Every structure is written in structure tokens, then in C-alpha cells.
């Protein structure tokens, strides 16, 4: 069933922000309409020519009706509430004439209408009952501002929290490689050989031979000495490689928390019985029908 949600705002900027939130939530532009109202006069009525449709849409809204005749505001809300001059229609018409910016949302289902009403309330829609009482309207009841029109009865909002678990990355540790050069004393043993010349004299007493006479002339004999010395050299060799890497593991964690939910108690006045439900009164009635 098609339904229309109406929200009143103190200025056009607040209404435009609410319209942007509706579009972001998935509502189409052609179903959202904004009308800006002029300032209220001392007599409590508004100059109807000051109402202008500022949304740029083709949807007929209360602001367009107000721009045509002074009674069109009442006619608009009377048609919106079923074609009768009801208390709701008179109250909404009274608030509409106080110079508020009016935002209307045409919805295709009750669920969409309920969602639109929540968005308008969160965006700062005026409480119709409170504003009507402040501006001298008599007989205002306690319907909430931005409530869905086109359906009878009072409604109470049911708010339910849902647990949403996300993820974020935190640094829990790590490793860093830093290289430095250190010196340490070492020692090694090596065997070295040295040569030494020795001179030995032996007394001899024998007759000289022919060989002795041949060697009997001037000359020299030389013999050299040698020794081994230690020679130090260094060789650099790669003996180890250190590598940094990551190993990814997964674990499952169970999150435990509490969520809140509104419970509505419906008390039958005639028999004093109480029923508890997670739905609004209108939704419960529709489910039981």
C-alpha cells in the first residue's frame, strides 16, 4: 500500500540534509519532495505565495498546494489522512502554516514508510504535537513528528540493536635485522724451520797426498743459512644467511556482548490483559489481521 511520510523542519537547510540522507539510504529522488515555507504572520497563518517547491522534482507536495490557495494546505492533509477533516489533518495543517520547511516522502510499502520516518526523526524533524502546542493549537495528541500518515492509530517505535563485528589491524610485534662488525682475538700454531751453519775443526796428522797438493791454493767456501717465517693472510667466507619473513596463521574468536531491544507492552483496557511484542501496535494489528 502506498504511504506518504511528512516531516517538518525549522529551515530549508535541515530539510535538504534530511533529503540527502534519504537518497543515501536508497530512496529515489522523484519520491522525495521539499517545500520551503515563509515566516508566520501574527495571526498564525502563512502567506501562501511564500511556499516554493525547492527539490526540483515532479512529485506533488504540500508546498505546491499551499502556493495555489490558502485552503489547499488543509485539503492536502485531509486527502493525506483519508479524505476527512480529522484531528490529525487539522494539526498537521496548523503546523504547516507556521513557516516550516516541509519534506514529503512517497513510499511503496509500510516498511519503507517506517524507515523514512526513522530517517526524518534522526535528521531533526519537528515534533508535530509539541510544535502544535507551542503555537497555540488545541487538542493536539501525542503522535510523533515524522510519523507515517495514511494509517490510523498511535504508534510506538521499536528499536533493536544488532551486533556488528568488524576487523582492524594492530601491530603486535616484529623483528629487525641490524648488522655490526666486531673483532675477537684468535691464535694458530705453525712449525717453522731454521738453518744454522756449524764449523767443526778436527786435528789430522797424515802425509799429504796428491789431492792435498792440488787443493793447496787460495780459495773460499760459502754456505748460507735460511729460516721459515710465519706469513699471515685473511680470507672472508660467508658462513650464514639470516632472512626475515612472515608466516600467517588464522584463529577463530567468539565475540560475546549484549544488545538492547525495545519491547512494547500492549494493555487491553477492557480486560486488563497485557501482551508483549517486538513490533509496534500497528504492525502487530496487521499481523493478526
Secondary structure, DSSP 4 states (H G I P E B T S, - for coil): --EEEEEEESSHHHHHHHHHHHHHTT--GGGEEEEE---B-TTS-B-GGG-EE-S---S--HHHHHTT-TTHHHHHHHHHTTSS--HHHHHHHHHHTTT-EEEEEEESSHHHHHHHHHHHHHTT---HHHHHHHTT-SS---PPTTPEESS-S------B---------------------------------B---------------HHHHHT-S---------B---------------------------------B--EEEE-TTT--EEEESS-HHHHHHHH-
